[in-house]
């Protein structure tokens, strides 16, 4: 994966006088509405849906298309066109974002394949069907692309690599249809390709001769002309970092890069991974009890793992090699090595200790112990009342950590004939005791049924579960407010489908534990999965990452 800061193009004057692009069909027409996105209250209309023709084109573009920023849109920026061939290149360069690299991802209105920033020039007159357009400049990418692709410098990359798209002024209105032929009508400035224009706009910003030429281009959007003229008047270029990265509250911090600095065997099946942040200037905060983190492991593969301990700058994971692995643990165990860089989400405390409890009973099975190691360290250091009951088949992962807990910890080794008596453990719980469990489904089912026998309230029970089946029978979901109906296939999750249609649903663990991805249900039956909702909440909500509708459901979306 390349560093966008080093991807400087060759000299700008090489990008001149391209061969006229051949006539080719318009593949998609897209429009979108403003939404609050990415959990930060940021507004954008970047999620655009395909339209079927005929689509009327007015002097300001598509009537149903919206722009959230005041400088977007208008007669000089009526339509955005993007080359769909770029997406294949993005997928190769950014495999961790490949699921986002599909037509429409840059928020474009028009999609085609046979023209790009190196073959389109400022002032080109282009006909599509009976509509006549004029190229007014390149798209100025902003920090919202970083959020859209979950790459913190995506806007910078697109700008440096000349893959931003271009803008049109509408010279002749009319109707557009998918399949209409795109044809070059006139090229008044063959020397000013978009790539050459962008080179002097963003890279060689002190070339006075070229800037004087640029401000004389009559077809150029006025905002570019003013910006270049301001450089000439002041003698220096403006700071554009705010546009590309956003302010403090707008920066994309969901995903960051960490290097594997240690990989050691805890048992024959459990490996410990120590990850160190590449950005050593980031704030260092201690890992909270019950924290997890998501890892991108190539393509659409995202997996959540408990954080054993450490800080936001350097932390440890303990991961078991699952024989039924869908790719996560197998990839980490067999394909990674010390020095490799992984894309990592923010550390999230989704399984915290109950603050109101006077006593804590922790029941873990196998690799489930990793969900509690940070919590156990906290309980020990703060002199809280707690006990750990840890069931293993034979080997004991993190044995040194367990031994340090002394009499507060009991290990039950099945190989040695030791059995965990859940009734004996849970019967000691009083009204101020909270019980936590993470491990195989049979263990969690046993804890749940035993707790019920001893009248332990649901509010005092806490379960963590990272392996939840998400597939099932297909169903349809009617989105009441959006007036849409979506189909959820047998191997799809509702969360994935909702994101595909442009709804940005907050999510974190994506394993049914944290409850972040909950959506409100207006009507229909739900097959509930995961532990992120208490029983009372299941009457009106569902977890979109793991739970499934039965037949047809209606959502408050």
Secondary structure, 3 states (H helix, E strand, C coil): CCCHHHCCCCCHHHCCCCCCCCCEECCEEEECCCEEECCCCEEECCCCEECCCCEEEECCEECCCCCCCCCCCCHHHCEEEEECHHHHHHHHHCHHHHHHCCCCCCCCCEEECCCCCCCCECCCEEEECCEEEEEEEECCCCCHHHHHHCCCCHHHHHHHCCCCCEEEEEEECEEECCCCEEEEEECCCCCCEHHHHHHHHHHCCCCHHHHHHHCCCCCCCHHHHHHHHHHHHHCCCCCCHHHHHCCCCCCCCCEEEEEEEEEEECCCCEEEEEEEECCCCCCCCECCCCEEEEEECCCCCEEEEEEEEEECCEEEEEEECCCCCCCHHHHHHHHCCCCCEEEEECCEECCCCCCCCCEEEEEEEHHHHHHCHHHHHHHHHCCCEEEEEEEECCCCCCHHHHHCCHHHEEEEEHHHCCCCCHHHHHCCCCCCEEEEEECCHHHHHHHHHHHHHCCCCHHHEEEECCCCCCCCCCEEEEECCCCEEEEECCCCCHHHHHHHCCCCCCCCCCCCCCCCCEEEEEEEEEECCCCCCCHHHHHCEEECCCCEEEEEEEECC
